[in-house]
Amino acid sequence: MIKALFETINSGSDASFLVNSFSLEKFDVPYHFHPEFELTLILKGKGKRYVGKQMADFDSGDLVLLGSDLPHSWKSENISTPGLHAKSIVAQFDRSFLGTDFFDRPELSNIRNLLKISAHGIHFTGQTAKEISERMTVLAKEENALRKMLLLLDILEDLADSREFVLLDQDGVAATQINSNKDRINAALGYIVDNFRNDIVLNEVSAVVNMSPNAFCKYFKRVTNKTFLDTVIDYRINFAVQQLLSTDRPVSEISFDSGFGDVSHFYKLFKRRMKMSPLNYRKSFQKGL
């Protein structure tokens, strides 16, 4: 069983925030969360990005700002050839890294608002993503501590001014819970992220959050306004949609790979949610292209 993991980040005594560059064979860090804000740039790689309850494809150039305690992970596609297929730059900082009331000052109101909406996860696009990506590379190479700090603040200010963005986890369920609930809902969502394509066992996920199955189902519905099963189906349908649009795999194969054990049941649920059959959905998309 895998759940959302809590990550401890230590910037050390010589810096108040972290900027790291990673070159990896693939992105496979578990679904995790931490109190620090995180600005992640994908320099190389493609696969699935999970932020809160939202799942989407990512590719090189992906630029995302994550709020405090918002669970997330980037998962690479299956890679058959050896080599470094995944590269990223990650900046992490807590709200008080420059003092407890630093962002409360009037001059920093734009950044303060940016950090507030980052509770949903922010995907930056267009020219903003292109320009900030170049400056993130400079930020990662800067060795002077003061200039590095000023570069980060400058990047945050320009992100705050941008209108080229999409909120990822629109519900913001995990991000808006009070502290006593965050670990529990993050653990439940983490279980879904890592298991929705396999058999989901209610007893297992309820054990992860130390609740009885009945109590867990009521808790999950109260917090997310959706049943646990509906949320699992959302992930499965979302994954199936992406497979229908980005591959030419047979519908039956996609059905099983998305976690549906019965093809006819998959057709029924897909048509109920997408208002057309899987095949018609694919044909409609291809016709639009």
HUZI-V793217 format. One record per pair of residues at least 24 apart in sequence whose ideal C-beta (glycine too) atoms are under 8 Angstrom apart, sorted by sequence separation. I is the first residue (numbers start at 1). J is the second residue. If there is no record, write none. Layout:
I	J
I	J
//
This chain:
39	63
40	64
49	73
50	74
235	259
236	260
254	278
5	30
7	32
9	34
39	64
49	74
50	75
184	209
4	30
5	31
6	32
7	33
8	34
39	65
40	66
48	74
49	75
68	94
132	158
202	228
240	266
4	31
5	32
6	33
7	34
9	36
38	65
39	66
47	74
48	75
68	95
131	158
132	159
184	211
232	259
251	278
2	30
3	31
4	32
5	33
6	34
37	65
38	66
47	75
188	216
251	279
2	31
4	33
37	66
45	74
47	76
48	77
37	67
46	76
47	77
128	158
240	270
37	68
45	76
46	77
128	159
36	68
42	74
188	220
200	232
237	269
35	68
237	270
241	274
34	68
35	69
38	72
40	74
128	162
244	278
34	69
124	159
129	164
184	219
185	220
33	69
128	164
196	232
233	269
237	273
33	70
122	159
127	164
128	165
237	274
244	281
245	282
33	71
124	162
126	164
185	223
240	278
244	282
32	71
33	72
125	164
185	224
192	231
196	235
197	236
31	71
32	72
44	84
45	85
124	164
125	165
188	228
192	232
196	236
233	273
241	281
245	285
31	72
32	73
44	85
45	86
124	165
125	166
244	285
31	73
44	86
45	87
111	153
114	156
123	165
181	223
193	235
197	239
30	73
44	87
45	88
122	165
123	166
192	235
196	239
29	73
42	86
43	87
44	88
122	166
123	167
29	74
42	87
43	88
91	136
111	156
114	159
122	167
123	168
27	73
42	88
43	89
111	157
114	160
121	167
122	168
177	223
27	74
28	75
41	88
89	136
110	157
113	160
120	167
121	168
27	75
28	76
40	88
41	89
67	115
70	118
89	137
91	139
120	168
121	169
27	76
40	89
41	90
65	114
70	119
72	121
111	160
120	169
26	76
40	90
67	117
70	120
89	139
110	160
117	167
120	170
173	223
39	90
40	91
67	118
68	119
70	121
89	140
98	149
110	161
173	224
38	90
39	91
66	118
67	119
120	172
26	79
38	91
39	92
65	118
67	120
119	172
171	224
25	79
38	92
67	121
121	175
171	225
37	92
66	121
120	175
36	92
37	93
65	121
119	175
25	82
36	93
37	94
64	121
65	122
119	176
25	83
34	92
36	94
37	95
64	122
25	84
26	85
27	86
35	94
64	123
65	124
93	152
200	259
24	84
25	85
26	86
63	123
64	124
197	257
199	259
23	84
24	85
25	86
27	88
62	123
63	124
91	152
197	258
198	259
24	86
197	259
199	261
23	86
24	87
196	259
22	86
23	87
22	87
63	128
21	87
22	88
63	129
4	71
21	88
22	89
54	121
56	123
21	89
22	90
52	120
61	129
20	89
21	90
52	121
61	130
63	132
19	89
20	90
51	121
63	133
19	90
18	90
19	91
20	92
61	133
18	91
19	92
63	136
17	91
18	92
17	92
18	93
17	93
16	93
17	94
37	115
17	97
11	92
16	97
37	118
16	98
9	92
11	97
43	133
41	132
41	133
43	137
65	159
41	136
39	136
70	169
71	174
64	168
70	174
69	174
70	175
69	175
68	175
67	175
56	168
69	182
54	168
54	169
71	186
39	155
52	168
53	169
54	170
39	156
51	168
52	169
69	186
51	169
53	171
71	189
21	140
52	171
71	190
19	139
20	140
39	159
52	172
53	173
73	193
19	140
52	173
53	174
52	174
71	193
52	175
19	148
15	145
14	145
17	149
16	149
19	152
17	152
53	189
52	189
55	193
33	174
50	193
33	182
33	186
31	189
32	190
31	190
30	190
31	193
31	194
30	194
53	224
6	183
53	231
55	235
53	234
4	186
3	186
4	187
55	238
3	187
55	239
3	188
4	189
5	190
57	242
4	190
3	190
2	190
3	191
2	191
4	193
57	246
1	191
3	194
2	194
2	195
1	195
1	204
1	205
3	208
1	207
1	208
//
